[in-house]
């Protein structure tokens, strides 16, 4: 799925940092491909494709709403875990800051995704998705964490974006 623009991902689905939310893995630790299916969890590993497509639809919706400044609509789709960790006003202010700081991406590439099943009262099936964005001032990495129900209801648990600093090219001495 690398190098697929968000518009194409939407067709497949017919898609500054937040306050600490839940315990998603660090952005750098996500694999470039999904690992072996999660075992012993509440979801059916054979259903991961449809869960990923549903989540891609949410990413596209999130991006369109963010670019349009419709932050209240994004808040409506957030998970109770996110709502417990931050207030609506704080979350909306963060989204406004992200929109003003990063601008509208010109391209997006899915770098990796990973499923995780968690037990307990705050458990369920979690999907981490990492994207590389081309933004007006360079590149950024964007990470979404979603919780997915058995009926493929996808809710946002965490969102994180950070600018990627390019590695300087080595200089040859002659």
N, CA, C and O of each residue as an XYZ file, in Angstrom:
696
protein
N       0.807     -1.184      0.000
C       0.000      0.000      0.000
C       0.855      1.255      0.000
O       0.319      2.363      0.027
N       2.141      1.110     -0.029
C       3.022      2.273      0.009
C       2.766      3.144     -1.207
O       2.447      2.650     -2.288
N       2.910      4.426     -1.016
C       2.768      5.425     -2.062
C       1.368      5.499     -2.660
O       1.214      5.895     -3.815
N       0.345      5.123     -1.894
C      -1.027      5.239     -2.367
C      -1.586      6.545     -1.818
O      -1.610      6.730     -0.601
N      -2.036      7.454     -2.674
C      -2.590      8.707     -2.183
C      -3.881      8.456     -1.405
O      -4.579      7.471     -1.646
N      -4.189      9.352     -0.476
C      -5.389      9.187      0.350
C      -6.648      9.075     -0.484
O      -7.563      8.339     -0.115
N      -6.719      9.788     -1.600
C      -7.924      9.727     -2.426
C      -8.176      8.309     -2.902
O      -9.326      7.870     -2.946
N      -7.125      7.584     -3.261
C      -7.286      6.206     -3.705
C      -7.697      5.318     -2.544
O      -8.501      4.401     -2.715
N      -7.149      5.583     -1.359
C      -7.532      4.799     -0.192
C      -9.001      5.022      0.132
O      -9.683      4.095      0.571
N      -9.502      6.246     -0.079
C     -10.912      6.518      0.136
C     -11.755      5.687     -0.822
O     -12.801      5.164     -0.438
N     -11.316      5.567     -2.037
C     -12.039      4.756     -3.006
C     -12.083      3.297     -2.571
O     -13.082      2.609     -2.784
N     -10.998      2.827     -1.962
C     -10.987      1.464     -1.461
C     -11.954      1.294     -0.301
O     -12.519      0.216     -0.120
N     -12.149      2.334      0.478
C     -13.021      2.255      1.641
C     -14.449      2.631      1.265
O     -15.296      2.547      2.154
N     -14.845      3.073     -0.057
C     -16.133      3.609     -0.628
C     -16.682      4.590      0.195
O     -17.739      5.139     -0.119
N     -10.125      7.805      2.740
C      -9.406      8.529      3.727
C      -8.470      9.605      4.121
O      -8.185      9.771      5.307
N       1.261     19.281     15.942
C       1.806     19.362     17.339
C       1.291     18.185     18.118
O       0.316     17.784     17.482
N       1.426     17.601     18.944
C       1.118     16.354     19.587
C      -0.103     16.536     20.469
O      -0.394     17.648     20.912
N      -0.790     15.492     20.715
C      -1.907     15.520     21.645
C      -1.405     15.299     23.048
O      -0.239     14.980     23.280
N      -2.307     15.474     23.960
C      -1.981     15.101     25.335
C      -1.787     13.594     25.336
O      -2.321     12.917     24.458
N      -1.040     13.042     26.291
C      -0.852     11.593     26.318
C      -2.205     10.893     26.328
O      -3.069     11.214     27.145
N      -2.386      9.962     25.445
C      -3.650      9.262     25.327
C      -3.372      7.781     25.296
O      -2.588      7.313     24.470
N      -3.997      7.039     26.179
C      -3.827      5.594     26.265
C      -2.334      5.287     26.315
O      -1.562      6.055     26.889
N      -1.927      4.179     25.722
C      -0.510      3.858     25.673
C      -0.146      3.308     24.306
O       0.247      2.147     24.198
N      -0.271      4.132     23.238
C       0.105      3.636     21.918
C       1.621      3.473     21.837
O       2.361      4.145     22.555
N       2.076      2.582     20.964
C       3.516      2.422     20.824
C       4.120      3.689     20.221
O       3.427      4.465     19.563
N       5.386      3.886     20.448
C       6.076      5.036     19.865
C       6.024      4.942     18.351
O       6.072      3.848     17.788
N       5.925      6.086     17.694
C       5.816      6.127     16.238
C       6.925      5.320     15.563
O       6.673      4.597     14.600
N       8.143      5.445     16.067
C       9.284      4.795     15.428
C       9.250      3.282     15.559
O       9.976      2.593     14.843
N       8.425      2.743     16.458
C       8.443      1.301     16.666
C       7.471      0.542     15.773
O       7.462     -0.689     15.784
N       6.652      1.250     15.001
C       5.706      0.550     14.150
C       6.426     -0.150     13.013
O       7.321      0.428     12.396
N       6.045     -1.391     12.727
C       6.678     -2.092     11.618
C       6.188     -1.538     10.288
O       5.173     -0.844     10.234
N       6.899     -1.841      9.235
C       6.485     -1.386      7.910
C       5.384     -2.249      7.325
O       4.757     -1.863      6.338
N       5.140     -3.393      7.907
C       4.019     -4.244      7.502
C       3.375     -4.768      8.765
O       3.988     -4.771      9.833
N       2.151     -5.207      8.642
C       1.482     -5.760      9.807
C       2.172     -7.047     10.224
O       2.508     -7.870      9.372
N       2.390     -7.237     11.531
C       3.010     -8.475     11.995
C       2.017     -9.616     11.880
O       0.908     -9.437     11.376
N       2.415    -10.776     12.343
C       1.502    -11.909     12.369
C       0.252    -11.496     13.123
O       0.312    -10.657     14.022
N      -0.869    -12.076     12.766
C      -2.140    -11.720     13.379
C      -2.062    -11.858     14.891
O      -1.406    -12.758     15.415
N      -2.746    -10.947     15.585
C      -2.795    -11.017     17.042
C      -3.486    -12.307     17.448
O      -4.487    -12.689     16.843
N      -2.971    -12.973     18.451
C      -3.520    -14.263     18.858
C      -4.272    -14.123     20.172
O      -3.887    -13.342     21.042
N      -5.346    -14.888     20.304
C      -6.075    -14.962     21.548
C      -6.870    -13.722     21.889
O      -7.318    -13.569     23.026
N      -7.054    -12.836     20.933
C      -7.757    -11.599     21.202
C      -9.211    -11.686     20.801
O      -9.686    -12.731     20.358
N      -9.917    -10.573     20.962
C     -11.337    -10.581     20.674
C     -11.696    -10.526     19.192
O     -12.848    -10.767     18.831
N     -10.735    -10.214     18.332
C     -11.094    -10.095     16.917
C     -10.666    -11.328     16.130
O      -9.785    -12.086     16.535
N     -11.324    -11.492     14.993
C     -11.002    -12.582     14.074
C      -9.911    -12.085     13.135
O     -10.142    -11.135     12.386
N      -8.722    -12.700     13.153
C      -7.637    -12.255     12.271
C      -8.025    -12.253     10.796
O      -7.433    -11.520     10.003
N      -9.011    -13.064     10.420
C      -9.456    -13.090      9.028
C     -10.229    -11.829      8.657
O     -10.496    -11.591      7.480
N     -10.589    -11.023      9.649
C     -11.365     -9.811      9.409
C     -10.493     -8.552      9.426
O     -11.021     -7.442      9.367
N      -9.165     -8.708      9.507
C      -8.287     -7.552      9.608
C      -8.353     -6.650      8.380
O      -8.217     -5.433      8.505
N      -8.560     -7.224      7.200
C      -8.637     -6.400      5.993
C      -9.811     -5.431      6.087
O      -9.649     -4.237      5.834
N     -10.986     -5.931      6.447
C     -12.153     -5.044      6.512
C     -11.991     -4.010      7.630
O     -12.457     -2.878      7.499
N     -11.328     -4.397      8.735
C     -11.075     -3.432      9.812
C     -10.129     -2.335      9.324
O     -10.342     -1.159      9.618
N      -9.094     -2.709      8.584
C      -8.137     -1.732      8.067
C      -8.805     -0.793      7.060
O      -8.532      0.407      7.062
N      -9.666     -1.323      6.213
C     -10.373     -0.486      5.239
C     -11.292      0.498      5.963
O     -11.374      1.667      5.587
N     -11.982      0.022      7.003
C     -12.837      0.918      7.794
C     -12.003      2.026      8.439
O     -12.409      3.188      8.449
N     -10.849      1.666      8.971
C      -9.970      2.653      9.602
C      -9.431      3.646      8.571
O      -9.312      4.834      8.873
N      -9.103      3.187      7.367
C      -8.637      4.105      6.311
C      -9.721      5.126      5.971
O      -9.424      6.289      5.698
N     -10.963      4.688      5.989
C     -12.073      5.617      5.782
C     -12.105      6.689      6.862
O     -12.371      7.858      6.584
N     -11.833      6.281      8.094
C     -11.791      7.235      9.211
C     -10.615      8.202      9.073
O     -10.745      9.383      9.394
N      -9.472      7.709      8.598
C      -8.314      8.583      8.378
C      -8.659      9.629      7.325
O      -8.358     10.810      7.496
N      -9.280      9.201      6.255
C      -9.657     10.149      5.202
C     -10.671     11.167      5.701
O     -10.574     12.352      5.384
N     -11.635     10.709      6.476
C     -12.630     11.604      7.049
C     -11.964     12.602      8.006
O     -12.245     13.799      7.955
N     -11.080     12.102      8.877
C     -10.345     12.950      9.811
C      -9.589     14.026      9.040
O      -9.668     15.204      9.386
N      -8.860     13.636      8.003
C      -8.048     14.583      7.230
C      -8.909     15.645      6.555
O      -8.568     16.828      6.569
N     -10.022     15.223      5.966
C     -10.911     16.178      5.299
C     -11.511     17.158      6.309
O     -11.596     18.357      6.043
N     -11.926     16.642      7.467
C     -12.499     17.505      8.504
C     -11.442     18.447      9.082
O     -11.731     19.615      9.346
N     -10.220     17.948      9.281
C      -9.135     18.782      9.787
C      -8.836     19.917      8.812
O      -8.710     21.072      9.218
N      -8.724     19.586      7.530
C      -8.414     20.585      6.509
C      -9.530     21.620      6.365
O      -9.283     22.763      5.981
N     -10.770     21.203      6.682
C     -11.914     22.110      6.597
C     -12.130     22.892      7.892
O     -12.977     23.784      7.943
N     -11.376     22.565      8.930
C     -11.547     23.236     10.220
C     -12.753     22.748     10.997
O     -13.214     23.440     11.905
N     -13.276     21.583     10.671
C     -14.457     21.023     11.344
C     -14.035     20.132     12.513
O     -14.277     18.925     12.511
N     -13.409     20.743     13.495
C     -12.826     19.996     14.605
C     -13.887     19.351     15.498
O     -13.657     18.273     16.047
N     -15.046     20.000     15.650
C     -16.127     19.417     16.455
C     -16.573     18.068     15.902
O     -16.884     17.152     16.664
N     -16.602     17.949     14.592
C     -17.013     16.676     13.972
C     -15.997     15.586     14.248
O     -16.369     14.422     14.398
N     -14.705     15.943     14.319
C     -13.677     14.954     14.666
C     -13.902     14.497     16.101
O     -13.837     13.301     16.386
N     -14.167     15.435     17.010
C     -14.396     15.099     18.417
C     -15.555     14.113     18.558
O     -15.512     13.226     19.411
N     -16.583     14.261     17.733
C     -17.750     13.384     17.791
C     -17.369     11.922     17.585
O     -18.004     11.035     18.156
N     -16.346     11.659     16.782
C     -15.930     10.277     16.477
C     -14.841      9.735     17.398
O     -14.311      8.653     17.148
N     -14.499     10.466     18.457
C     -13.425      9.994     19.320
C     -13.928      8.944     20.307
O     -15.111      8.891     20.644
N     -12.993      8.113     20.755
C     -13.284      7.040     21.688
C     -13.343      7.585     23.116
O     -12.762      8.628     23.417
N     -14.040      6.878     23.973
C     -14.119      7.286     25.380
C     -12.734      7.326     26.036
O     -12.528      8.095     26.975
N     -11.786      6.519     25.565
C     -10.431      6.553     26.126
C      -9.766      7.907     25.874
O      -9.093      8.438     26.758
N      -9.947      8.461     24.692
C      -9.394      9.778     24.394
C     -10.112     10.839     25.220
O      -9.482     11.758     25.743
N     -11.419     10.712     25.334
C     -12.210     11.705     26.066
C     -11.882     11.725     27.555
O     -12.034     12.753     28.214
N     -11.436     10.597     28.079
C     -11.030     10.550     29.482
C      -9.683     11.230     29.702
O      -9.421     11.756     30.783
N      -8.827     11.222     28.676
C      -7.470     11.751     28.815
C      -7.333     13.229     28.499
O      -6.324     13.840     28.851
N      -8.331     13.821     27.839
C      -8.246     15.240     27.499
C      -9.646     15.828     27.459
O     -10.639     15.101     27.440
N      -9.710     17.140     27.448
C     -11.003     17.806     27.338
C     -11.276     18.131     25.873
O     -10.370     18.138     25.040
N     -12.527     18.395     25.585
C     -12.900     18.771     24.222
C     -12.173     20.046     23.812
O     -11.622     20.117     22.713
N     -12.165     21.055     24.683
C     -11.507     22.325     24.344
C     -10.023     22.135     24.060
O      -9.488     22.720     23.118
N      -9.369     21.332     24.858
C      -7.932     21.087     24.661
C      -7.671     20.345     23.346
O      -6.737     20.670     22.613
N      -8.507     19.350     23.061
C      -8.361     18.571     21.823
C      -8.603     19.457     20.602
O      -7.841     19.404     19.636
N      -9.657     20.270     20.641
C      -9.963     21.151     19.506
C      -8.860     22.179     19.304
O      -8.523     22.514     18.169
N      -8.294     22.683     20.401
C      -7.182     23.641     20.290
C      -5.962     22.963     19.658
O      -5.266     23.571     18.845
N      -5.703     21.707     20.032
C      -4.589     20.963     19.442
C      -4.807     20.788     17.935
O      -3.876     20.968     17.151
N      -6.032     20.437     17.530
C      -6.317     20.261     16.101
C      -6.133     21.577     15.339
O      -5.589     21.584     14.235
N      -6.580     22.676     15.920
C      -6.404     23.979     15.285
C      -4.919     24.302     15.137
O      -4.491     24.816     14.103
N      -4.137     23.999     16.169
C      -2.694     24.227     16.122
C      -2.037     23.368     15.032
O      -1.175     23.845     14.294
N      -2.450     22.108     14.939
C      -1.922     21.211     13.899
C      -2.243     21.777     12.519
O      -1.379     21.824     11.645
N      -3.473     22.198     12.331
C      -3.891     22.714     11.023
C      -3.095     23.970     10.646
O      -2.660     24.104      9.502
N      -2.902     24.885     11.595
C      -2.156     26.113     11.318
C      -0.659     25.831     11.129
O      -0.016     26.458     10.288
N      -0.108     24.900     11.897
C       1.331     24.624     11.854
C       1.741     23.833     10.619
O       2.743     24.158      9.983
N       0.985     22.804     10.275
C       1.391     21.883      9.204
C       0.749     22.184      7.858
O       1.288     21.790      6.824
N      -0.373     22.865      7.844
C      -1.040     23.167      6.586
C      -1.731     21.939      6.011
O      -1.934     20.941      6.702
N      -2.082     22.030      4.755
C      -2.793     20.939      4.073
C      -1.772     20.053      3.372
O      -1.018     20.529      2.522
N      -1.741     18.753      3.724
C      -0.793     17.847      3.064
C      -1.065     17.739      1.563
O      -2.212     17.784      1.118
N       0.004     17.599      0.803
C      -0.138     17.423     -0.642
C      -0.100     15.952     -1.041
O      -0.516     15.596     -2.144
N       0.398     15.099     -0.152
C       0.491     13.668     -0.439
C       0.602     12.914      0.879
O       1.138     13.423      1.863
N       0.091     11.706      0.877
C       0.146     10.870      2.072
C       0.477      9.435      1.667
O      -0.035      8.927      0.669
N       1.340      8.790      2.453
C       1.717      7.405      2.195
C       1.568      6.604      3.480
O       2.088      6.995      4.524
N       0.868      5.500      3.404
C       0.757      4.598      4.544
C       2.081      3.864      4.692
O       2.497      3.129      3.797
N       2.748      4.072      5.845
C       4.035      3.425      6.092
C       3.892      2.079      6.785
O       4.685      1.171      6.536
N       2.909      1.937      7.636
C       2.754      0.688      8.358
C       1.523      0.700      9.229
O       0.933      1.744      9.503
N       1.151     -0.494      9.656
C       0.012     -0.631     10.555
C       0.219     -1.863     11.411
O       0.976     -2.767     11.056
N      -0.460     -1.885     12.535
C      -0.306     -3.005     13.459
C      -1.582     -3.152     14.279
O      -2.138     -2.166     14.763
N      -2.036     -4.388     14.430
C      -3.177     -4.690     15.286
C      -2.674     -5.135     16.647
O      -1.612     -5.745     16.768
N      -3.458     -4.819     17.671
C      -3.156     -5.292     19.022
C      -4.468     -5.565     19.738
O      -5.385     -4.744     19.702
N      -4.556     -6.709     20.382
C      -5.712     -7.028     21.213
C      -5.337     -6.791     22.662
O      -4.312     -7.281     23.138
N      -6.172     -6.037     23.361
C      -5.948     -5.762     24.777
C      -7.121     -6.312     25.577
O      -8.268     -6.275     25.133
N      -6.815     -6.812     26.743
C      -7.859     -7.322     27.622
C      -8.199     -6.274     28.670
O      -7.533     -5.243     28.763
N      -9.212     -6.530     29.440
C      -9.590     -5.625     30.516
C     -10.717     -4.700     30.114
O     -11.203     -4.744     28.984
N     -11.132     -3.859     31.056
C     -12.282     -2.984     30.796
C     -12.033     -1.965     29.683
O     -12.981     -1.534     29.026
N     -10.784     -1.574     29.461
C     -10.457     -0.638     28.389
C      -9.866     -1.358     27.184
O      -9.212     -0.747     26.338
N     -10.103     -2.653     27.121
C      -9.508     -3.461     26.069
C     -10.287     -3.426     24.774
O     -11.204     -2.626     24.590
N      -9.897     -4.309     23.891
C     -10.508     -4.419     22.578
C      -9.436     -4.595     21.531
O      -8.280     -4.874     21.848
N      -9.820     -4.434     20.297
C      -8.879     -4.505     19.187
C      -8.438     -3.091     18.841
O      -9.264     -2.220     18.569
N      -7.128     -2.873     18.853
C      -6.564     -1.570     18.543
C      -5.774     -1.678     17.250
O      -5.112     -2.683     16.992
N      -5.852     -0.640     16.450
C      -5.129     -0.574     15.185
C      -4.307      0.700     15.178
O      -4.845      1.797     15.332
N      -2.991      0.553     14.998
C      -2.066      1.680     14.902
C      -1.715      1.843     13.430
O      -1.345      0.877     12.764
N      -1.832      3.075     12.921
C      -1.527      3.355     11.521
C      -0.551      4.522     11.451
O      -0.760      5.554     12.088
N       0.508      4.353     10.681
C       1.533      5.379     10.536
C       1.579      5.836      9.081
O       1.672      5.021      8.163
N       1.512      7.162      8.886
C       1.543      7.760      7.559
C       2.685      8.745      7.456
O       3.047      9.396      8.436
N       3.248      8.852      6.271
C       4.185      9.926      5.963
C       3.417     10.948      5.141
O       2.736     10.597      4.178
N       3.529     12.211      5.525
C       2.843     13.286      4.826
C       3.844     14.203      4.159
O       4.907     14.488      4.710
N       3.501     14.660      2.982
C       4.229     15.764      2.369
C       3.397     16.995      2.667
O       2.241     17.098      2.256
N       4.005     17.934      3.393
C       3.320     19.160      3.781
C       4.037     20.335      3.126
O       5.158     20.175      2.641
N       3.411     21.516      3.102
C       4.037     22.659      2.423
C       5.452     22.973      2.900
O       6.245     23.521      2.134
N       5.787     22.642      4.139
C       7.115     22.976      4.665
C       8.032     21.758      4.787
O       9.056     21.836      5.466
N       7.696     20.648      4.154
C       8.563     19.467      4.230
C       7.785     18.179      4.402
O       6.824     17.907      3.682
N       8.221     17.393      5.373
C       7.572     16.100      5.618
C       7.176     15.996      7.092
O       7.751     16.651      7.962
N       6.178     15.153      7.337
C       5.748     14.882      8.704
C       5.294     13.433      8.775
O       4.954     12.825      7.761
N       5.293     12.889      9.986
C       4.728     11.559     10.225
C       3.516     11.730     11.120
O       3.521     12.488     12.091
N       2.481     10.998     10.755
C       1.197     11.092     11.419
C       0.808      9.704     11.893
O       0.840      8.752     11.113
N       0.441      9.578     13.166
C       0.047      8.279     13.699
C      -1.367      8.355     14.269
O      -1.702      9.258     15.035
N      -2.172      7.396     13.879
C      -3.527      7.251     14.394
C      -3.597      5.973     15.211
O      -2.993      4.966     14.843
N      -4.324      6.007     16.310
C      -4.642      4.804     17.068
C      -6.158      4.722     17.132
O      -6.826      5.649     17.589
N      -6.691      3.592     16.663
C      -8.130      3.376     16.650
C      -8.488      2.168     17.506
O      -7.699      1.232     17.633
N      -9.683      2.194     18.092
C     -10.254      1.000     18.713
C     -11.382      0.559     17.791
O     -12.171      1.379     17.320
N     -11.450     -0.753     17.537
C     -12.415     -1.284     16.578
C     -13.281     -2.322     17.281
O     -12.775     -3.233     17.935
N     -14.591     -2.170     17.134
C     -15.515     -3.119     17.734
C     -15.708     -4.319     16.809
O     -15.241     -4.327     15.671
N     -16.407     -5.329     17.323
C     -16.655     -6.530     16.514
C     -17.516     -6.227     15.292
O     -17.503     -6.996     14.331
N     -18.265     -5.121     15.307
C     -19.066     -4.747     14.140
C     -18.354     -3.716     13.265
O     -18.979     -3.049     12.442
N     -17.015     -3.594     13.457
C     -16.164     -2.677     12.688
C     -16.476     -1.199     12.906
O     -16.229     -0.378     12.023
N     -17.015     -0.855     14.073
C     -17.133      0.549     14.444
C     -15.735      1.007     14.841
O     -15.118      0.418     15.729
N     -15.236      2.045     14.194
C     -13.872      2.525     14.387
C     -13.923      3.877     15.100
O     -14.564      4.814     14.625
N     -13.235      3.968     16.251
C     -13.190      5.231     16.982
C     -11.743      5.620     17.254
O     -10.893      4.765     17.505
N     -11.477      6.916     17.201
C     -10.136      7.453     17.403
C      -9.776      7.451     18.884
O     -10.498      8.010     19.710
N      -8.650      6.817     19.212
C      -8.146      6.760     20.582
C      -7.006      7.764     20.774
O      -6.889      8.371     21.838
N      -6.166      7.942     19.751
C      -5.034      8.858     19.865
C      -4.618      9.334     18.479
O      -4.796      8.632     17.484
N      -4.059     10.543     18.434
C      -3.537     11.126     17.210
C      -2.242     11.846     17.554
O      -2.151     12.543     18.565
N      -1.247     11.667     16.702
C       0.043     12.305     16.920
C       0.642     12.669     15.561
O       0.568     11.890     14.611
N       1.232     13.856     15.483
C       1.916     14.270     14.259
C       3.196     14.977     14.658
O       3.234     15.719     15.639
N       4.242     14.736     13.884
C       5.490     15.456     14.120
C       6.230     15.634     12.812
O       6.174     14.793     11.915
N       6.923     16.750     12.732
C       7.719     17.076     11.551
C       8.907     16.119     11.471
O       9.499     15.774     12.494
N       9.249     15.697     10.275
C      10.407     14.831     10.060
C      11.556     15.716      9.608
O      11.454     16.434      8.614
N      12.635     15.654     10.343
C      13.818     16.416      9.978
C      14.621     15.595      8.981
O      15.017     14.470      9.287
N      14.867     16.137      7.795
C      15.625     15.370      6.811
C      17.070     15.121      7.285
O      17.683     15.960      7.945
N      17.570     13.971      6.933
C      18.971     13.645      7.235
C      19.850     14.373      6.229
O      19.630     14.249      5.024
N      20.839     15.129      6.694
C      21.678     15.847      5.739
C      22.490     14.878      4.881
O      22.951     13.838      5.350
N      22.647     15.243      3.637
C      23.451     14.420      2.731
C      24.934     14.563      3.101
O      25.398     15.659      3.418
N      25.655     13.469      3.059
C      27.087     13.578      3.383
C      27.818     14.391      2.319
O      27.462     14.346      1.142
N      28.823     15.122      2.730
C      29.620     15.900      1.788
C      30.922     15.142      1.504
O      31.588     14.636      2.407
N      31.242     15.089      0.254
C      32.485     14.407     -0.164
C      33.602     15.433     -0.205
O      33.456     16.525     -0.754
N      34.686     15.059      0.373
C      35.849     15.951      0.331
C      36.781     15.519     -0.782
O      37.047     14.330     -0.960
N      37.257     16.459     -1.504
C      38.033     16.092     -2.660
C      39.376     16.655     -2.754
O      40.094     16.383     -3.716
